[in-house]
Amino acid sequence: MPQLDSGPSMNIAIVGAGPAGFYTAEALAALCPGCELDLIERLPTPYGLIRSGVAPDHQTTKTIQQTFERIAQSINLRFIGNVEIDRDISLAELRDAYDVVVLSCGAPHDAPLDIPGHKLRGVYGATAFVGWYNGHPDYAELAPLLDSPGAVIIGNGNVAIDVARILAKSVAELASSDIAAHAMRAIAASRIGDIHIMGRRGPIEAKFTNVELRELGELEEAVALAQPDQIPGALGDGLSPRERREKAKNLECFRLFAAADAAAHRRRIRFQFYARPVAILGAERVQAVRFEPVRIDAGRVAGHGQTFDVPCGLLVSAIGYRIRALGGLPVAETGDRLANAAGKITAGLYVVGWAKRGPSGKIGTNRGDGEDVAQRIKAEESAAGKPGFAALEAMLRRRGVHWSSFTDWKTIEAAEIAAAPAGAPRRKLVRVDEMLALCAK
C-alpha cells in the first residue's frame, strides 16, 4: 500500500468548488499530509450550489460557506477560478499534469421535459430559472416571462417549492435575501397570481421536506391550496418509521392547505397531484399545459385517457438533473451521474458528489463521499512525479486564460457586501467580466 505521508508529495486536482469539492479537499488534507491540492472551478467564485442553487431566502443554509472558507484557509489548498474543463484545458491535459484528478462537477443540466411544445417561449428548466434568480452568470440574461396570471411548475420536490415560494413572495419578504437585483425587479412587477405545482404521483410519494412545505403556509401575500379529494386518510404500508413521521407531517400540511381560503391573498400556490403532462400548448409562447389524470397501479403511473388544460404564461420544469460528460467520459444509464465504481472511474481519476451518485442527499451527504474517495486515493495512488500546478499555470498563461484566486474571491465578496441594500447580505455580481475586472484592480 502506498504511503502518502512520505516521499514526493502528490499533486491532486479537484474539479468543481461546491460542497463535494471542499469536503474532498478537507479529507485529502487530513489523510495525505503534504499533498498539493488545487481546486479548479469554471466560475470566478467558489461554493457551487451554495451560491447559485440554494434559495436566496434560505440564508441559514448558506452559512455553510463559512465552513468551506475555513477549509480553504486552513489547509494547503489553491483555488483556481474561471477555468473550465473542455474549454480552457482538456481533461486529458489535466490528468497529464496531476497525479490524481477528482471530479466534483455536479449534475448541471435539467432532465428534458420531452413533450410537444417544450421549445416554446416561456418554458424553462429549473436549473436555468433558479440560476436566474440566484445571479448565476450563465443565466443572468434569461429574462423569463412573468407577464401572465398563471404559472405552472412541474415536479414534486423541494426545487419546485423553492421556485413557487420565490415567485409568491413580496418585495418585503425578499428584502433580507441575496436574490439577484434583476430578479427582484422582475418578480416585483410580475402579474402572476396562480402558481400550480403539478405532480404525476400523490402527496405521499412527493419528495417535499416538511420544513419547506410549512413555509408555504406562512407567506405574507400568498395562500397555499390543495384538493381535499387528493389527500389520503392514511399512509399505508412499506414506509420506514422516519418516512412515516415525515409523510404524516406533510399530509397534515396538505389538509391545512385544503381548508385554506383561496381569496385570502392575491397569489395562490395550488398543489395538484396525479397529473401527467402530455403537451405544452401555444403558438409562439406557452399559453397552457395539457395534463392527463393518472392513477397509481401497482406502483406504476397509468393514464385515464382524458385530459385537462392549465392556462399559464410561464412553465418551469423541475423533474431532475443530468450530468455533463467531461472529456467524453461515459455516463451512467440514468444520465444523472458519471459511470463509476464506488467513486472510481479509472486509475488516477475519481468522482464525488452528484457526479458520483446522482442528484440526491443533502449538503452534508457530500462529506461522506469526500471521505470515502480520499480513503481510496490514500490506498490506491502515489506520487508519480507529475508537475501539478506548474504545468497547469504554464498552459493557462500560453492560452491567455485569466484565473481567479481565493484572494480574488474575497475581493468580489467584499464588493458584493458593500453594495448590498439595507437588510440584505449582498448584491451579487452576475457577469464574469465584471468579476475579473474587479480582481484585476
N, C-alpha and C positions, 0 to 999 in steps of 0.2 A: 504494500500500500504506500503511495507516495506520501512523503512528509512535507507538508507545505510551509511549515514554520522554520525551515532551514534551507540553505542554498539560495539560488536565484529566486527572486520574487516573481510570482505570476502576474501577468498583465491581463486584466479581465475587463471587458466592455459589457455594460448593461444598456440595452436599447429600450428606452421608454422611462420617463421620470415621473411615473404615477406611483400609487401606493405599493404595487408589486415591486417596482424597481428599487424604491427606497428600502423596503423591508429586506429585499435580497442583498442589497449593499451592506446593510447593518449585519445580517447574518454572516456574510462572507468576511467582513472585517473582524468579527469575533472568532470565526473558525480558522481563518487563514491569515494570521498576523503578518504584516509586511507586504501583503498583496497590493498591487496598484489597481485602483477601481476607477473607471471612467463611466459616468452616467450620461448617455447620449440621448438628446431629446430633439424632436423635429421643430418644436416651438422655442422661442427665446425664454420661455417661462417654464418652471417646473410644476409638479403636483398633479398633472393629468386631470382625471375626473374630479378631483377635489376642487380644482379651479373652474373647470368647464362642464362638469356633469352634475355635481351635487346642486340641488336647487338653491338659488340665490337667497331665499328667505330662511334657509336652514344653516344659519351661521354657527350654531353649536357644533354641527357635524364638521364644518370646515376647520374647526380649531385643531384637527388632527395634523394640519400642515405645520403646526408648531413642533410636533414630534419629528416630522421629516426635516425641518430646519435644524433641529438639534442633531439629527443623524448626519446631515450634510456638513455640519461644522465640528463634529466630534470624532470623525473617522477620516481616514486617508481617501477622500472621495473628491474627484474632479467632475464638476458639472459642465457639460458641453452642449449648449443650446443652439437652436437654429441649424441643426444638422440632421438631414433626413436620409435614411437608407433608401436606395434606389433612385435618389435624386442627386445627392451630393457625393455619395460614396456607395459602392455596391456591397452587398453582404459578403461576397467572396473576398473583396479587398479588406473588409473589416476583419474577417476571420484570418486572413494572412497576416494582419498586423497584431492580433491579440491571441494569447494562449487559449482563452475561453471567451465565448460570447453568450450572453443570456438575453433572450428576447422577452421583454415585458411590455409589449406594444398594444395590448388590449384587443378589443374587437370593435373597430371604429366605424363600421358601416351598418346601416339598417338592413334588417331582413326585408326582402322585397314583398310588397303588397301586390301580388301578381294577379290583378283582376282588371277587366276592361275599364279604361278611364284613368289608370293610375298615373298617367303623364300629364293630366290636365293641370292648369294653373290653380294654385290654392291647395295642392296636395303635397304634404311634406312628411319626411321621415322624422322620427323623434330625435335622432342624432342631430340633424340639421336644426330643428326647431329649438331644442334645448341649448344647442351651441349658440344659436342666435341670441336668446335672452341672457345667456351667460357670458357673452362677449368673446366667444371663440373666434380667432381671426379668420378661420375658414368659412364662417357663416355670418359674419358681421353685416354683409351686404344682402342677406336673404330677403328682407322686406316682405314678410308673409302678409297675406291678405286678411285683414281683420275688419273689413268693412261690411260684413253681412251679419244678421242677427243670430245665425246658427253656426255652431262648430261641432264637429264630430271627432272624437278620439277613439281609435280602435286599439284595444289592449286592456288587459285586466291585471296590470302590475303597478308598482309604485311610480314608474315613469309616467304612466297615464295620469295618475293622481297629481303628480308634480305639475304637468302641463295644464291640467284643468285648474288647479289652485292658483297658479301664476296668472292665468287668463282671467280668473274670477276676482282677484284681489284688487282692492282700491289702491290709489296712489299712496295714501297714508299708511296702509299696511305694508307696502313695498319700500317705504322710505328708509327702513333700517336694514335693507338687504344690499347686496352688491350686484343687483341686476344691471345689465348694460344700459347706458343712458338712452340709446336709440330704442331699446325695447320698452323702457319705462314710458317714453313719449308715445310709442305706438299703442301700448296697452291702455294708456290713459285716454286715448282718442278712439279706442275700439268701440264698435257698435254691437259686439257680441252680447247676447242676452241668455241664450240657451246653449249649454255645453253638454253634449251627450257622450258619456263613457260607455262604449259598447263592447260586449264580450261574447265569445261563442259558447262558453260554458257558464256555469251558475255561480252564485255568490260563495258557495263552499269551495269551489275549485279556484277561485280568483286568488292571485298572489299578493294582494294588498296586505301590508302590515297594519296593525291596529292603530299605531300612533299616527301614521299618515292618514288613515281613514277618518279618525276622530277629528283631525284638523279641519276637514271639510264641513263639519258641523259647527265650527266656531268662527266662520268668516263674517266680516262686518257687512258686506254688501251682496252676499250670495247665499243661497239655501241649497242644501244637498237633498235630493229626492230619490226614491226608489219605488218600484212597483210591488205592492203587498203580495200579489199572487206569485211573485218570483222568489219569495223568501221562504225557504223550507222551515218547517216547525222543529225538525230535529236534524242532527249532524249525520247520523248513520254510522256504519262500522268502518273499520280499516284505518282509523286515524290514531296516531300516537297521542299520549297524554298531552304533550306540549302542543301538538297541532289542534287537538280538541279545545284547549284553552284559547288559543289564538282565534280559531274559527268561530267559537262561541261569542267572543267579543265582537268579531266582525258582524255576525248576524244581529247582535244587539244594536250595533250602529245602523245597519240597514233597516231594522224595524223602526228606529227613530226617524230615519230619513223617509220611510214610507208614511209616517204620520205627520210629516212637516207640511207647512202651508206654502204652496208654490208661489203665492203672491206676497210672501213676507219680504222678499228683496228683489232688486232689479235684475239680478242674474241668478240663473238656476243651473245646478250641476245635476244632470239626470242620468242615473245608472240604469242600464238596460242589459239584461243577460239573455242567453240562449238565442243569439242573433249572429248569423254568419254573413259577412259582406260578400256580395256577388258582383257588384258593378258600381262604378262611380259615374254619375250622370252629369252631363253638361256639354256645351258646345266648345267653348274655349277655356272655361274655368269650371271648377266644380260647383254644381248647384244642388246636388243631393247625393246621398249614398243609398243604394238599394241593398236591403238585407233579406235574408231568408230565415224565418224562425226555425229553430232546431230543437231536438230533444237529445238527451244523452242515453244511448242504448248500449248496455254492456261496456261502458267506458268510452264508446265511440260517439262522435257527433253525427247525427242523422237529420237530414232536412225534411221539411213538411211539404215542399214543393210550392208553397205560397211565398209572396214577397211583400215588403212594405218599404217605403222611402222615408228617409230623414233629411229634410232640407238643411243645407249648410253652404257656407262660402269658404270654409276652412276645414281641411281634413288632416289630422296628424296620426300617422301610423306608428304605434308603439308595440310592435309584435316580436321584437327580438333583434339580435345583432349578428353581424358576420365579420369574419377575420379578413385582414389584408394579407395576402400571401407574399411576405417579404422574400425577395430574392428567388421567387419561384418555388418556395418550399411547398411540399404537399399539405393540403388542408384535409381535416377530418371530414367524414361523410356528412356530419351535421352542418358543416360550413361555418361554424362559430368558433373554431379553435384550430391551431396547427396540429398536424399529426405528430404525436409524441408518445413515448412510453414513460409514464411517471415523471414527466418533466424533462426527459432527454430526447433530443431529435437525432443526434449523431455525435460521434466523439468531438468534444470541444464545443458543442452547440446545445444549449438548453433553453427552456421556456418556462415562464411563470405567469401567474395571474390569469386573467380572462383568456389570454392567448394559449394558455395551457389547458384550462378546464372548461372554457366557455363562460358566458356572462352569468355568473351565479355567485351567491355568497355576499357577505358584507365587506366593508373596507378591511376589517381585521382578518378576514379569511386569507388575505394575501400574505400575512405574516407567516402562516404555516407553509405556504408554497415556497416562500423565500428560504425558510429554514431547511426544508426538505431538499431543495436543489443545492443549497450551499453544502449540505452534508454529502450529496453525491459528488459535487465538484471536488471536495476535500479528499474523498475516497478514490476518485477515478482519474483526476487530472494532475498534471505537474507542470512546472515552468519549462518552456521549450525554447527559451531564448528569443522569443518574438519581441519586437521593439515597442509595441503598445502605442502610447500617445505620440511618441516622437514620429512614428510613421504616419499616424492619422493627421497630425498637425502639418506635416510636410505636404500631404495630399491636399488638405483643405486650403493651404496657402497657395499652392500651384493653381488651384481652381477658383481662387478669389472668393471663397466662402467665408463670410463673416459670422463667427460663432460668439455666443454669449457665455459668460462665466456666472458663477453663483453671485459674485460681487455685482455683476451687471443686473442680475435679477433683483437684488436688493435695491439697486438704483431705480429700477422700474417700479418696484413695490412702494418705495418711498414717494415717488411721483404720484402714484395712484391714491395713496393715503392722503397726500396733501391736497389733491383735487376733489376729495370726497365731499358731497353735500352734507349738510348738518344731519347727524344721526346715522349716516351710512359709513360702513367700514372702509370703502374705497370707491373710486370711479375707475373702472378698468380701461386700460389702453387696449384697443381692439385691432390695431394694424401693426403688422410685423415691422414695417419700415419705420413707424414712429418709435417703436421699442428700440430698434437698433440705433436709430439716430440719437435717442436719449443715452444709450450706452456709450456711444462714441464721444459724447460730450464729457 
